[in-house]
Amino acid sequence: MSMFRTRMGKMLLIILVGLCGWFSPIPQGVDPQAWHLMGIFAATVIGLILSPYPLGAMAVFSLTVVVATGLLNMKAVLAGFADPTIWMIACAFFISRGFIKTGFGRRVGYAFISKLGHSSLGLAYGLVLTDLLFAPAMPSTSARCGGIITPLFRSIAEAYESTPERGTERRIGAFLVQCIFQCNAITCAMFLTSMAGNPMVGKLAGSLGITITWTQWAVAAIVPGLVSLAVIPLLLYRFYPPELKKTPEMRLMAIEKLREMGPMTRNEWIVLLVFVGLVALWVCGAALDIDATLTAFAGLAVLLLTGVLNWDDVISEKEAWHTMVWFAVLLTLASQLNQLGFVTWFGGEIAQSVQGMNWIPMLGILLLAYYYSHYMMASAIAHISAMYAIFVSIAIAAGAPPMLTVLVFGMFSNLYMATTHYSGGPAPILFGCNFIPLATWWKIGFLISLVVIPIWLILGSAWWKVLGFW
């Protein structure tokens, strides 16, 4: 009963937000349809933050209201489900199942540990490199963390009797948890296909007339990303060190695990070849005029034809279908708001208030506000839906280079997932292991941000200058 009351209370608040948006005075120069749609969109975003129901369910509620009120017809709303980007990301989810099902993900993790596992710092880098390797083809951060990285980390912690139950979290487990968590946000920021919200960023940028290719995103992120991945474990090793420094047994354990797994199976070889093919075609797709979604479908088709995956694997991949539903609806609402001129109007209104300010400090201020506002968000998707297009419009209206702006806000849409224990999919998975107290978790997230943000803003800006983005 208590849970029911809480859920109904949240729904009542969401409905009130929608009604306020609907009945509030319409500003001069704004299309009434756009204003009313914004009210429903705002209520949807609040719903994603409060989460009385899953994201997909909230999206369905919004779809129903938009059509029932006559703001959009059913054909316009359902058009979002035909968007190629949505199907590309769904196929990537399906393909990622192959990494877990065949054991290829664990094999790669053990291979890194067998080479780098002589110390706790080496183990951290081994886990981080495993995450980085799979990031380009695994948009589900929950699958990467929950299906590959966390089981590896737990086996290491258990081997050294570093568990919350024994009160020995700081022996090695707590250090590894934070290395995984902080670095996962970086790997998500490095590729267009490494986090489910990134393709949404690409579509929102496209609605503003700016096209982001897979290669552009990867090249822009490679330098600040690799530097961040190198620095974060070192900082944690210095300021949040494990009690255990040397771990020679881990290399032997990893070698033994690899021996138990035996040589790579036929299915693992197929997964590896598909993975290499996907990345190669996504990198070269623009030059070869090969559609990115077609590449994803081809990879999935190969896995199905060869029996690596079966159709039950596809239909049971709940996160993929869940993502398709909320992604399609949110994308439709955001696109319609842009087409009706609301985003341009709102960006212009705010741009007038900061008229005369140089775009460089303004962009920095906006990025800091965008990053730290994530403390109020329980979903990266909700954050992107609520703020990305508006913040980008403001910056571009103030004179910021368009390509630089859409890319840097896209990358920051991942970096802020290293803040709280509810900041994104991996957060509750790793925090739920109970290796780190809540206050310490938040403290580390904030302190690491003081290092990561300058890396991306200062070093990143220099790299983007070399690439000609500004």
Helices and strands as residue ranges (DSSP letters): H 2-23, H 32-50, H 55-68, H 74-78, G 79-82, H 84-101, H 104-116, H 120-134, G 135-137, H 141-143, I 144-149, H 150-159, G 169-171, H 173-189, H 198-207, H 214-239, H 248-261, H 266-288, H 292-305, H 311-315, H 318-339, H 342-353, H 359-372, G 373-376, H 380-383, I 384-388, H 389-397, H 402-415, G 416-418, H 426-431, H 438-454, I 455-459, H 460-467
